[in-house]
């Protein structure tokens, strides 16, 4: 089951290699926009942990690595 899922994922990313990088840029921009929102509890937690920024950076680096391999 896991092998089949990885095969489908790799085939999809082989056809669209820049997609993870574009999603990563979207996460980084969302992190910037979240800092401009009011101090609601969930938004304050996202801003203080920089969760979207870190997810965007990790996804961007993985997208670059997978883009070269595939």
N, C-alpha and C positions, 0 to 999 in steps of 0.2 A: 504494500500500500504506500509506504513512504517512498520507495524507489520509483513507483509510477508517478507520484506527485512531483518528485524532483525532476523526472524526465519531462513532464508537461511544463514545469516551470522553466527548465533550461531551454526547451523548444520555443516557448513564448519570449524569453529574454533574447534568444538568438535572432528572432525576427525584429525585436524592438530594443536594441541595446542601450539607447539613451533614456529609456523610461525611468529607471531607478534614480538617475541623476536629476531628472526633472521633478520627480516626487520629492527628492531631498531638498531641492531649491524651494519647493512649495512649503515644506516643513520649516525651513529656516525663515522664510517670509512670514509664515503664521506665527512663529515665535516673536518676531519683531512686532507684528500687529497686536499680539496678545499683551505686550508691554504697554500699549496705548489704551487698553480697555480699563474700565473701572475696577476697583479692588474687590471683586467678588471672591468668595473662598476658593473655588476651583481655578479661576484665572490667576489668583494670587499664588496658588501652589504651582501652577504651570510656569509662571514667570520666575518664581524663586528657585525652582529646580532646573530651569532651562531644559526641560524634558524634550520639547520639540526641536530645539537647537541640537541637542545631542543625538536624537533620532535622525535628524537630517544629515548630520556629519557622518554618522556610521553608515547610513544608507547610501550616501554619496560615495564614500570610500569603497564600499562593497560593490556599488554600481560600476565604478571605474575598474575594479579588479575583475569582476565578472564580464564586463564589456571587452576586456583584453583577452580573456580566456575563450569566450564564446565567439 
